[in-house]
Amino acid sequence: MQDEPDISVTSSSEAAPLVITPADSAAAVRQVQAASRGVVPAGITLYLVLSIATAALARLLPEQSIVVEQIMTSGLVIVVCAPVLWAFATNAKAKGLRQWEEMYARERRFREAVERREFETQLANALDMADTEDEALEVTRLAIEMLTPDMSTALLLADNSQAHLRTIIASGGDAFTGCPVESPDRCIAARRGQTQTFPDSNALDACPKLRNRPEGQCGAVCVPVAIAGRTVGVLHVVHGAGERPASTEVVKHLEIVAQQVGGRIGTHRMMSESQAQATTDPLTGLLNRRTLENKVRSIQASGILYSVVMADLDRFKLVNDTHGHQAGDRALRSFATVMRTTLRPQDLIARWGGEEFVIVIPGAAEHEALGAAERIRENLALASQRGDLDTVTVSLGIAHDPDCDFTDVLHRADAALYEAKTLGRNRSVVYGDLEHGARSQTPSGVRSVT
């Protein structure tokens, strides 16, 4: 049986139109044929039985008149009733066929709706167990590969600037790298916020991004991905020329993936942003004071020794007064960058307040912390020479004592910093072991490096 175009039947009890597919029609034809099988032979048999009974009854009457009357009756039945009966049977068959088609279409639609709900529930459960954005993307990859095992599929998401799209997931072969679209604004699916289907890349109204691809002529389905109501990506499914495109039901499943993944990633990003705002300094991006204290408590609980470096930009108030607060903010951000690039990833850097910073170096003795402080001072000077920031210097105080808690070590680092300021600034000072408990404002037992 050749494929026929889909027929839409709108039921008064259903909002969406009922689509009768060729498969539904074929199933209905088989059902009607099975139900009508034997009806015609039964009708003929019944007619013969009635004729024989009539002939037997005619023997009881005058033979000649009854025979003539029977022949005329039979002829009249054949000529008049047979076409009427045939028309009635044909009409009944057509109505039955239509009813069976609608029944199969409703059954199929119900079955597809149940499958979609089950898939949506499974996907929601899987994403709910994903604690990070990377885990959510891995769930997305598995779902995409399950839905489109024989197609090339890619998930593109915008970066933090929302200006560039990059391929996050690509499946369907090593040669497939996704769509070359550069930004959400240049993607028609993202701009319209609706799923776009392109059966043939050579068609006049095909997306220009599908043309001239290495794999040649192709078609695609593009499903937008939105986060908090804003389209920030696209789910891109490609099929080659001559290959079957994604079915309507697969597209609906992909729309479920795009909707749920967008919501989940949005949740992760909002949580990450909220956590970053709660744990970092908004100007420099470094840890804030409370977060550093919490992390140091964890270091102390694990028994790891550490050194503390306290840093303070020299004459920072003069920079603000002379060049304005924007220049001061730029200097703070630049100094934060210098510290991040100079120190190890496991070292903790926090903005303590104003132009003052605290660095905690796990596993470092005083001389090792002094070396780190000097590298910071030297790299800051190089940055000033390159013109990365206005000329600014820094004074640093270093302290280390395994027998003291963090507050005491911090006070010692602060005392060493005060000594560095007193000695002329732009230097690193190490608070040595003290032989006497009392100290003056210019502490003895302090080593200075300029």
N, C-alpha and C positions, 0 to 999 in steps of 0.2 A: 504493500500500500504506500503510495507516495505521500510525503509530508504535506499537510494542508496548513494554511495560515491559521494562527490562533484565533478563536472566536470568543469574544467577551460577552458574558451574560450577567447583567446586573440584577441581583436579588434585592427585593425590598427590605429584607431582614439583615442584609450585609452591606457595610459601607463600601468595601472595596469590590471592584468588578471581578466576577468569576471568569477566569481564563480557561477555556477548554483547549487542551493541547492535542496534537495528533495522536499521542499515546492514549489519551482519554477516549477519543473517537474510536480508535481501533479496539479498545477494550469493550466499549459499548456495542460495537458491531458484533463482536464475538458473543457477547451476552444475549443480544436479541436473536442472533442466529441459533444459539443453543436453545433459547426459550421457544422459538417458532419451529424448531425441527420436529417433523411428524404431524404438523397441523394440517397441511394440505392432503397427505395420504389419508388422514383420519376423516377429513371432510368428504373425500371421494368414496371412501368405504361406507360412510354413513349414508351418502346419497344412493349407492348401490343397494344397500340393505333396505332403504325405504322403497326403492323401485321394485325390488323383489317382493316385498310385503304388499305393495299396491297391486302387482300382477297377480299374486295369489288371491287377494281379495276380489279381483275382477272376475275370477272364475265362477264366483257365486252369482254373477249378474249376466244378462244377455251378452254373449261373447263379442259380437261385432261392434256394438255401440261402445262397450267398455274399452276395447282395444284402441279404437279411434280416439276416444276421449283421453286415454293414457298417453298416446303418442303426442297428442296436441298439448297435454299438460306438461309432459317432459320437455318438449320443444320450447314451450313458453318459459319454463324454469331456466333452461340453458341460455336462451337468448336474452331474457330480461334480468334474471336474478344474478347470474354469474358475474357480469361486469360490476354490478352494484356490490356484490360480496368482495370482489377483487379490490375495488376502490376502497372499501371500508377496511379491508385487511392491510392495504398499503399505507393508508393514513394512520392506522393504529400502530403499524410497525415504525413509521417515522416518529410518531409521538413517543413511542417506547424508546427508540434510539436516542432521542433528545433527552429524555428523562435519565437514561442510563449515562449519557455523556455528562450531564450536570452532576449526577451522583458521584461518578468517578472523579470529576474535577474537584468537587467539594471534599471528597475523601483525600485526594492528593494534597489539596491545600491545607487541610487539617494536619495531615501527616508532616508536611513541610514546616508548618508552624510549630508543631511539637518538637521537631528536630532542631529548629532554630532556638527555641527556648532552652532545650537541653544543652546545646552548644554554648549559648549565652551564659547559662548557669555554670558550666564547667570552666569557661574562660574567666568568669568573674571570680570563681574560687581560686583558680591558678594565680590570677593577678593579685588577689588579696593576700596570698602567701608570699608574694614577691616583696622583700623588704627594701630593695633599692631599685633605682631606675634601670640599672644593668640587668637585674633579675627580671624586671618587667619586660624588657626588650627581648630577653631570651625566651620568655613565654610567648611573646608575639611572633618570634621567628618560628617556633614549633607550630603555632596555630596556622601561620601562613603556609608553611610547607605541607601541613596536613590538608589544607583546602585546595592548594594549587600544586600538586606533586609534579605535574608535567609542564609547568609554565615557569617563566622567568618573572620573579617578583622582587620588588625593592620597597623599602620603607625609607622615605626621606623626611628629615626633620630640620627645622631652622635652628641656628645657633642662638646664643643669648642675645645677640643684637637683632634678631628677627630679620636680618637682611640677607642671609645666605642659607641655602639648603645644602645639606650634606647627606650622603647615603649612610644610613645606620645599619640596615640589614639588606643583604642581596643574596638571593637564592636562585638556583636554576642554571648553574654552570659558572666556571671561573671567568669566562669571557664577559659575563653580564655584570655591568657596574651600575645599573640603575638608569635614571633619567638625567639628561644633561641640563635640566632647568636649573637656573642659578639661584632664584629666590622665590618665595611664595607669591610675590606680586606678578611674576612672570608665568605662573602655573594657572591655567584656565580653571582647573578643578578647585584650586585653592581660592582663586578670585571669586568664583561663583558659589563656592561652598556646597557644591552638589557633585554627585558621582557623574563622571563623563565617560562615555563609551565611544571608542573609535574603531570600527570594524576593519578599516583598511587605511594604512598610512599613505596610500596614493590617492585617496579620495580628496575632493576639493576642500571639504570642511574638516579634514583631519588635522590633528595638532601638529604644528610645524616641528616640534621636538621629536616626532616619530620618524621624520623623513631622513634619508641619507644615513641610516644607522649601519654599523658593520654587519649586523645580521640580516640586512636587506628588508624587503617588504614585511610589514607586520601589522598587528592591531593591538589595542591596549584598552584597559579599563583603569581609570584613575579615581581613587576614593580619597576625598580630603580628610585630613586628621586635624581636629580642633582641640585646643586647650583653653579652658575657661571662656568658650565662645569665640575664640580667635583662631582662625586656621593657620597652623604653623607647619604643616607637612602634608604629605600625600602618600598613599599606598598605590604603587604602580605595578600593574600586572600586564605582562606582554605575552602574546601568542604569535607564532610565525605564520607566514602565508600558507594557506591550505590546512592549518591546524584549527581544531575546534576552539572557539573563544570561550571565555568563562560563562557558564550558564547564569540565568537570572538568579537561581537559588544560591550559587557560589558568590555572586556579587552581593547578595543580601547578607551572607555570612561575613564577607569582607567588610561590609559596612558596620557590622557588629564589632568586628576586631578594631576598626578605626575608631569607633566611638568609645569603646571601653579602654583601649590603650591610651587614647588622648586624655581621657579622664584620669587614668591611673598615673600617667607620667606627670600630668599637671599637679596631682596631689603630691607626688614625690618632690617635684620642684618647689612647690610652695612650702613644704615641710623643710626642705634643705635651705631655702631662703630664710625662713623664720628662724631656723637653728643658727644659720650664719649671722643673722642680725642679733641674736641673743648671745652669741659667743665671740664675736669679732668686733673690732673697732671700725665704724663705718667709713672713716677717712682713709685709713691705711690698709685695712683688710687684715691686720694682725689680730692676735688674740686680745680679748679685753682682760681686765684685772681679775675678775671673778673666775673666768675660765682658766687662766693660768694657775690660780691658787688651787682649783679643783684638780688640774692635771699634776701639779706638784705633789698633792696629797696621794695621788695614785702612784707616783714615782717613789715616794717615801714608803708607802705600804708594801711595795715590791722589794724594798731593801737596796735600791740602786742609789749610789752616791752621785752627787751633782755639784756643779759650781754655779754661782750666780754672777751675772754681769749687769751692772746698772749703767745705762748710757744717757747722756743729756747733751742736746745740741747747744753749742756755745753761742752766747749773745743772740739767742733766738728772738728775744723781745725787740732787739734792734732791727732784725730782719723784718719783723711785722711792722714796726713803726716806719721804717724807711721805704719798704717796697710794697707794703699792704698785706692783708691777710691771705690773699690768693697766693702770693709768693711764699708766705709761711706754710700754707697747706701743701704747696708743691714741694717745698723742702722736706716736710714730714713724709710725704709719699715717696719721694726719692730715697730718703734715708731708709725707709722700710724696705724698699726694693734692694738696696745695697745689702742690708742684713740678710734678707731671704736668699739672695744669690751667693752670699759669702758662707753662710752656715750650713750645717747638715740638715737633711729633712727631719730628723728626729729631734733637733734642737727646738726649744720653745721660745717664741718671741712674742712679747706683749707690749702694747702701748699702756704705760702705767698712768699717764696723765700729762696733758700739755705736751711739752717737748721731751718728756722723760720716758725711757723704755727699759724693760727688764728682760734679760735673756737667761734662760735656764739650760745648762749644757749637761745632759745626763752622762755619767761615766767619765767626767773630766776632772782632773786635779787642777790646782791653781795655775801651774805653769801652762797647761794645755788651754785653759780658759783665757789666759793672758795672750797666747798666740792667736786665738780666735778674735779677741778684742783688737789686737793690732792689725789683723787683716781687715777688719771692718773699718778701722780708722784710715788705713791706706787706700782701700777701695773707695771710700767716701772722697778722699782727696783726688783720686783719679777721675771720679765722676764729676767733680767740680771743674777739673782741668778740661774735660771734654765738653763742658758746657751743658751737661745734663741737668744741672741745678745751679743756683746761685752759690757763690763761694761760702761754704759753711764748714765748720769743724765740729768735732765731738769729743767729749771727755767721758772716760769709762772707769768704773770701779769694779774690782773683782774680789770675790770672797768665796771661801770654801771651808766648811767645818762639819765633818760627819757627826759630831756630837751635839750640834745645834739644830733647832727646827728651822723651818723656812723663814719665819719672821726674824729670827736672830741673824741668820745669814744675810737676809736682805738688809737689815740695819748695818751690818758690817760692810756690805757692798756700797751702801749709801755713804758711809763714812769715808770709804776709799774714793768715791766719786767727789766728795767734798774736798778731799786732799788734792785730787787732780785739778779741780777748779782753783784751789788756793795756789798751786804751784805754777799756774799760768795757762791752764786749759790745753786742749788739743793733745791729750796724753792719756795713757792707761796706767792706773795705779792698782797694785795688789795689796790687799789687807793681809799682812802676815800674822803668824801666830803671836799672840801677846803674852808677854811674861808678867805684865801688871794688869790688874783689873780696871784701874782708872785710866781714862784717856782724856786728852784735851781736844779742842776743836781742830787742831792740826795734829792728827794722831801720830804717835811714834810707832815704830815697827811696821812701817808702810813702805813698800817698794814702788818706785815710779819709773815708767818707761815713756820716753818721748820720741 
